[in-house]
Amino acid sequence: MNTLYLLFLATLAIQGNTDIRSLLALRDLDETPAVIDLSEARINEYTFPKPAHAGMSHFAANTIPQYIFFRSPYQRIILPIGITTIENGAFSGAEITTVDIPEGVTTIGDYAFYGCTNLTSVSLPSTLRHIGTAAFAGCTSLPALDLSKTAVTDIPDRCFSGAEQLEFLRLPLKIESVGTQAFSGTGIKSLSLPNVTKLAPYALTDMPRLEQVILNKDARYAEGTLMNNASLSVVSGAPANLPPLFAANCVILSPSGIIENSSTLGEYAFANSRADQLILAPSVNYIAKGTFSGTSALSIIYADALLSSTPDIDPEAFQGVDPADITLHVAENHEEAWRMHPVWSLFNISSETIVGVDTITADTDSDGLDITLAGNTLLISASSPITSASIFSIDGRLITTLPDGSDYIEYPLDQIEDHILIIQAATPNSQKTTKILK
């Protein structure tokens, strides 16, 4: 085996040819050093006459075997230069704080670093092509991870689930698929997945700090894509046919900006949203059961752009909401088509023109959020920083997003041709939607 063991203070260095036997011996040390240095070791294959570890007898060369460092007490393990594979669970539950994965490694197996609660730093090589299921799940102290230079194209199920401190994650632009609950429980605030072609069920759910996401509208979507993201406010690249539970329980997300190009709104797609107004674009032709279930703050639906084209709607599309309490604003001279519809007729149908500035709804006014019009200039002010502000057309088309971060926005409307606009603005403690006629 020709293995050389060198102990320098808190570091144990293993050099030369070695194999599974040396790695197993590390588990039985009477005194455990802080660092295991394998950088000058070469891992050869070895076969025991009978299973000796994890039910296996044969161990391949250039491989960190599965569960070999399971719950190991070492703070740092410096890996050999020549390895190509880190097998399933290799470091799961270990106390390591830092790991540098060398160039040449192509595969990190399932649960490889699962539950490494002290892990704060990981470097990944450009040669990496595959990351396994839940590989970094439960790494509760990991603040950042950079995959941007790797060759990874798929983020598997629960890959980073429960990594609650993970806020900064750089992904390759070529990411093509995202598995179930891939980022659930993380601290990620923004995700960009413009080239993703497949999103598994509940792919981007349960991300409490996620504020914005960029998707590919032509990807294959499954149910619950963005479900349970309480901080989510900006979504681009949503598909034309929204799947069931698409953004259910995303309480501050406004559906209007998402459905501006949508045709089918799936079951419970926006259930329990706190949206106070809804703009139906001409593309909407079907609203499924429970799509807007529990939207108790909803007070007005703008359907002006549909003229007399009433979308098909399930009788239970607005479960838990009394349609008589919601104004359905339609285009003048097109009221009759809506009043003849068996479901839309239950709403408070109106075509009355609102002139000037009309506040549709507002949350708590603790931040003094105010939207006004001075001549042809939009003014938005607040007593705390404005976190988001957008201008929509009456048919739900996003015209522009205004710069945020200050407590005062002044925006000229001369270049906007639309005469009726919907303004949405929010601060940390307040949100307001206003309709203006300029």
ABEGO torsion letter per residue (X at the ends): XGBBBBBBEABBBBBEBBBAAAAAAAAABABBBABBBAAABBBBBBBBABBABGGBABBBBGBBBBGAABGBABABBBBBAABABBBBGAABGBABABBBBBBGBABBBBGAABGBAABABBBBBAABABBBBGAABGBAABABBBAAABABABBBBGAABGBAABABBBBBAABABBBBGAABGBABABBBBAABABBBBGAABGBAABABBBBBAABBBBBGAABGBAABABBBGBBABBBBGAABGBAABBAAAAAAABABBBBGAABGBABABBBBBAABABBBBGAABGBAABABBBAAAAEABBBBBBAAAABGBBAAABBBBBBBGAAAAAAABAAAAABBBBABBBBEBBBABBBBAAAGBBBBBBEABBBBBBABBBABBBBBBAAGBBABBBBBGBABBBBBAAABABABBBBBBBBAABBBBBBBBX
